[in-house]
Amino acid sequence: MTTAKLRNSTGNSLRISGGKSVTRYKAVGIEGYGRSEQEALESFADVFSATWDWIATARDSELGGEARELKRELRALVAAVEAA
């Protein structure tokens, strides 16, 4: 399991509507959904982790323009990554 420590969490939001929870970080376009706040946060963590592993760790030459921009946004957002 990988743990990412964010520099700033002010872009993160949680919304509960109609029995469903959504958590998102708008700056990087990542969302997580669930029937509870906990499920939404776990979903968000899974998507964030997969995105980090796929985009943030890739070489720039392997990425298109939008993916390189996302990589810059992710790396600016994350202060540290710790592998368990």
Residue pairs with C-beta under 8 A, 6 or more apart in sequence:
1 83
1 84
2 49
2 52
2 53
2 81
2 82
2 83
2 84
3 81
3 82
3 84
4 48
4 49
4 52
4 78
4 80
4 81
5 78
5 79
5 80
5 81
5 82
6 12
6 77
6 78
6 79
7 76
7 77
7 78
7 79
8 77
11 25
11 26
11 27
11 77
12 23
12 24
12 25
13 23
13 24
13 25
13 26
14 21
14 22
14 23
14 37
14 40
14 41
15 21
15 22
15 23
16 22
16 37
19 35
20 33
20 34
20 35
21 33
21 34
21 35
21 36
21 37
21 39
21 40
22 31
22 32
22 33
22 40
23 31
23 32
23 37
23 40
23 41
23 43
23 44
24 30
24 31
24 32
24 44
25 44
25 48
25 77
27 73
27 77
28 51
28 70
28 73
28 74
28 77
29 70
30 44
30 47
30 48
30 51
31 44
31 47
32 40
32 41
32 42
32 43
32 44
32 45
32 46
32 47
32 48
33 39
33 40
33 43
34 40
34 41
34 42
34 43
51 70
51 74
52 74
52 78
52 81
55 63
55 67
55 70
55 71
55 74
56 71
56 74
56 75
56 78
58 67
58 71
60 68
60 71
63 71
